[in-house]
């Protein structure tokens, strides 16, 4: 193989590898500094929606939470209560039909709480997930299918939920 041929093969392989890397997107609290969010704040493809009277807290935890798949979380995004599309929520976009995995727990030690995923364009509820009670050891996981490209919003339908990570596959 010539040097030019080798370089072409490497370039094509690199482009293929780069395109497959973008197949998953994630937003993890582990990458965030502690903060009180009181206005909309973007983190790449994800935006936390908050208001001064309906804020969101990013904080370190005293004990890590471990998911069944081995993911370990040291920080959390506290939704601090029930939300809606315009506050105490996390917006994200999907390039097409995808699976979303939400790592989360209820802020309660005894009560599971509902988490909604809604398509922003028309308000369609795509999924209602369950955030399991926080036993201070395990991170719960819930999965849903996104029907297609578009902007989605994730929020608690009632009380506090702690989000550790959102993974779009």
N, C-alpha and C positions, 0 to 999 in steps of 0.2 A: 504494500500500500504506500502511496506517495504521502509526503508530508501534508499536501493540500487535502488529500482524501482523508487522512487521519484527523485533520482539523475539522473537516466538514462533519465527519461522524461524531466527533466530540461536541460540536456545536448543536447538531440535531439531538443528541442524547441529552445535552444540557437543557435545551428548550423543552423536551418531553418531560424531564424531571421537574423543571420549574412549573410546568402546567399541571402536573399531578400534585405538586405541593399545595396548590391553591384549592384543592378539592375539599379541604376541611378548613373551617374558620372557627376560632374559639375566642371567648372573652372570659378571663379568669380573674377573680378577686386577688389571687396571689401576686398579680403583676401591678396592683394598685396601691398607692400610698394611702394611709388613713386620711379621711377627709369628711367634712359635712358638705353634701351637695344640696344647694338651695336654688339652683337654676340648671337648665339643660346643659349637659356636659358630654362632649363626644370623646370616645376612645376608639379610634379607627372606625370600623363598620358598625359599632355599637354606640348608642347614645342613652345615657341615663336622663330621664325626664324627672325634674323635681321643681318645687316651688318653695318659697321661703316658709310657707305654712304647711307644706307637705314634703319635707325633705327626705333624703336618702343618706345613710351613713355607710362609709367604708371603714372597716376596723379590723385590727388584728385580733385573733382569738387566743385565749389563754391555753386552750388545748386544741390540737389539730383534729379535723374530721377526715375520715378515710372512707372512700367509696368502695363498693364491692369490686370494682375493676382495678383497684389499687391507687387511684388518684388521691393525692393528699392535699388538703387545703388548710392554710394557716390564716387566711383572711376571708372576710365575708362582706357582701353587699347587703346591708339591712334595709329592706323596703319600708320598715317602720310603720306598717299598717296597710289597710286596703288602698288600692290604687285605681287608676284609670289610664286612658291613653295619654293624658297630658300631665300626669304627676305620679310619683312613686312607681315608675315603670322603666323598662329597658326596651328600646327600639333597635331593630336590626333588619337587614335586608337579606334576601335569598336570591341567588341568580336563577334558580329554577326549583323544581320539586326537590325536596331534601328531607332528611331526618334531622330533628333537633333533639338534643339530649340536654336536660337541665339538671344540674347538680344543685340540690337545695334541701333545706329543712324548714319546717315551721319554726317560728321563734318560741313556740310553746314546747314544754317537755311532755305534755299529755295529749294535745290536740293536733290532728292533721288539718291542713288548710288547703283550700283550692287555689290553684294558679291557672290563669287564663292566658292563652295565646290567641291573639286577635289579628286579623288582616286589617291593616290601617285603611286601605282604600275604601272598603265598604262596611267595615265593622263586623264582619263575619267572625264568629268564634270558631277557630280552627281546632282547638283542643282545650280541654279542661284537665289539668294534671293535679296530682296530689303531692303536697309537700309533707313528708312524714314528720312526726315529732322529733325534736332534737334530744338525743340521748347523750350529747356531748362527746361522742366517739365516732359515730358513723355519719357520712354524708349520704343523703337519699338521692336517688336518680329517678327521673321520669322522662319518657320519650314520646314524641309526637311526629306525625308526618306533615310537612308543609306542602300544600297542593301545587305551588308554582312560584314563579318569580314575584317579588314584591316586598313591601315593607310590612313587618310584623311587630307587634308589641306584646310584651310579657308583663303581667302584673298580678298581684294578689287580689282575689275577689273579696277577701274579708279582713283578715288581720295580718300581723307581721310574718314575713317569710325572709329567710336568709338565703341569698343566691351565692354559690361558690364558683360555678362556671356554666357557661352556655356553649355548647358544641354543635356546629352545623355541619352535617356530613352530606 
